[in-house]
Amino acid sequence: MRDFCISNMEDALLALKDGNQKFLNAKTSCGDVSLDIRKSTFVNGQKPFAVVISCSDSRVIPESIFSAAIGDLFVIRVVGNVVDDIVIASMDYAVSHLNVPLVVVLGHTGCGAVNAAISGQASGLIKTTIDKISSVIGDEKDDYKATRLNVNAGVIEVEKALAGNDKVKVVGAVYFGDSGAVEFFN
């Protein structure tokens, strides 16, 4: 359990970067999931230091990627980390009611939704989501570049929703599934 409160943007980003470094060298999750922290966050409430908007992909686990404990991150997971009204509403709750100082839009290499947009092959209920990704990546065929374009679109949506709020930093990031490293930008 953290014995201090992270309440500013810079410390929150540094905590995520440090947590990712721990993850890169770990064989098991480093985040505190003990009974003590479960009880503490239940009794005292949550005080996350970052919102992470990530893909629903089962290989992308923000709490592990950033070596986070229970209560550290407010994670919003959606296919292709696409930012829509529901994601914005969830993020706004964390920022407005929990005073979270950092929002990270986290894409990842090898994303099935981004690859579906690249290939132009989507049908069924997911087609609307893939069409949104396609509209922001255009003709880009490179997985990494398309992922960055998709993340940047999410960052722009979050920044529009937070316009005028200078107490929150918004950054984009890409998780490299093969190495576990996270690249931050913006």
C-alpha positions in Angstrom: 0.0 0.0 0.0 1.3 3.5 -0.9 2.0 5.4 2.3 1.7 8.7 0.4 -0.9 10.4 -1.9 0.1 11.2 -5.4 -1.9 14.3 -6.3 0.0 16.1 -9.1 0.4 15.3 -12.7 4.2 15.0 -12.8 4.4 12.6 -9.8 1.6 10.5 -11.3 3.4 10.1 -14.6 6.7 9.3 -12.8 4.9 6.7 -10.8 3.6 5.0 -13.9 7.0 5.1 -15.6 8.7 3.7 -12.5 6.0 1.0 -12.2 6.5 0.0 -15.8 10.3 -0.4 -15.1 9.4 -2.8 -12.2 7.1 -4.7 -14.5 9.8 -5.2 -17.1 11.9 -7.1 -14.6 9.1 -8.9 -12.7 8.1 -12.5 -12.9 4.9 -11.8 -11.0 2.7 -8.7 -10.4 4.3 -6.2 -8.1 1.2 -4.3 -7.2 -0.2 -4.6 -3.7 -3.4 -6.7 -3.7 -3.2 -7.7 0.0 -6.1 -8.0 2.3 -4.9 -4.9 4.1 -5.2 -2.7 1.0 -8.5 -4.2 0.0 -9.9 -3.4 3.4 -8.3 0.1 3.4 -9.7 1.1 0.1 -13.1 -0.3 1.0 -13.3 1.7 4.2 -11.4 4.8 3.1 -12.4 4.9 -0.5 -10.4 5.0 -3.6 -7.7 7.6 -4.4 -6.4 6.7 -7.8 -3.5 8.8 -9.2 -4.2 8.1 -12.8 -7.0 7.2 -15.2 -5.9 4.7 -17.8 -8.1 4.3 -20.9 -6.9 1.1 -22.5 -7.9 -1.7 -24.8 -10.0 -4.6 -23.6 -7.3 -7.0 -24.9 -6.6 -9.7 -22.3 -2.9 -9.2 -22.8 -3.0 -5.6 -21.8 -3.4 -5.3 -18.0 -2.7 -1.7 -16.8 -2.5 -2.6 -13.2 0.3 -5.1 -13.9 2.0 -3.1 -16.7 2.4 -0.2 -14.2 3.0 -2.4 -11.0 0.0 -0.7 -9.5 -1.8 -1.6 -6.3 -5.5 -1.8 -5.7 -6.8 1.8 -5.7 -3.9 3.2 -7.7 -5.5 3.3 -11.1 -9.0 4.1 -12.4 -9.0 1.8 -15.5 -11.4 2.1 -18.3 -11.1 -0.7 -20.9 -12.8 -0.7 -24.2 -12.0 -2.4 -27.6 -9.4 -0.4 -29.4 -9.1 2.1 -26.5 -11.7 4.1 -28.5 -12.8 7.2 -26.6 -16.6 7.8 -26.8 -19.2 9.4 -24.6 -19.3 6.6 -22.1 -15.5 6.6 -21.7 -15.6 10.4 -21.3 -18.2 10.1 -18.6 -16.2 7.5 -16.7 -13.1 9.6 -17.0 -14.9 12.7 -15.9 -16.1 10.9 -12.8 -12.5 10.1 -11.9 -11.2 13.6 -12.6 -14.1 15.5 -11.0 -15.0 13.3 -8.0 -11.7 11.5 -7.2 -9.4 14.4 -8.2 -7.2 12.2 -10.5 -4.4 14.4 -11.9 -3.4 12.3 -14.9 -5.3 10.7 -17.8 -3.4 8.2 -20.0 -4.8 6.9 -23.3 -3.0 3.6 -23.7 -2.8 1.8 -27.0 -0.9 -1.4 -27.7 1.0 -3.0 -30.5 -0.8 -6.0 -32.1 -4.2 -4.6 -31.4 -6.9 -6.6 -33.1 -9.2 -3.6 -33.5 -6.4 -1.4 -35.1 -5.5 -4.3 -37.4 -9.1 -4.7 -38.4 -9.2 -1.0 -39.3 -5.9 -1.4 -41.2 -7.3 -4.4 -43.2 -10.7 -2.8 -43.6 -12.3 -6.0 -42.4 -15.0 -5.6 -39.7 -18.5 -6.7 -39.5 -21.2 -7.1 -36.9 -21.5 -5.1 -33.7 -17.8 -4.1 -33.6 -18.0 -2.4 -37.1 -18.9 1.0 -35.6 -15.8 0.9 -33.4 -13.6 -0.2 -36.2 -15.0 2.5 -38.5 -14.1 5.1 -35.9 -10.5 3.8 -35.8 -10.4 3.7 -39.6 -11.4 7.4 -39.7 -8.4 8.4 -37.6 -5.8 6.2 -39.1 -6.7 6.8 -42.7 -4.6 4.8 -45.1 -1.8 4.0 -42.6 -0.8 0.3 -42.8 2.0 0.3 -40.2 0.8 -1.2 -36.9 2.8 1.1 -34.6 2.0 4.3 -36.6 -1.7 3.4 -36.8 -1.7 2.7 -33.1 -0.2 6.1 -32.4 -2.8 7.8 -34.6 -5.6 6.0 -32.8 -4.1 7.0 -29.4 -3.7 10.6 -30.5 -7.4 10.7 -31.5 -8.3 9.5 -28.0 -6.0 12.1 -26.4 -7.7 14.9 -28.4 -11.2 13.7 -27.4 -10.1 13.7 -23.7 -8.5 17.1 -24.0 -11.7 18.5 -25.5 -13.7 17.1 -22.7 -11.3 18.6 -20.1 -10.9 22.0 -21.9 -10.0 24.6 -19.3 -9.0 22.1 -16.6 -5.4 22.8 -16.0 -5.2 20.4 -13.0 -5.2 17.4 -15.2 -2.5 16.2 -17.6 -3.4 14.1 -20.6 -0.8 11.9 -22.3 -0.8 9.2 -24.9 1.1 5.9 -24.6 1.8 2.7 -26.5 2.4 -0.6 -24.7 4.7 -3.0 -26.6 3.2 -6.4 -26.0 6.4 -8.2 -27.0 8.7 -6.4 -24.5 6.3 -5.0 -21.9 7.7 -1.5 -22.3 5.5 1.6 -22.4 6.3 4.6 -24.5 4.7 7.9 -23.3 4.2 10.9 -25.6 2.3 14.3 -25.8 
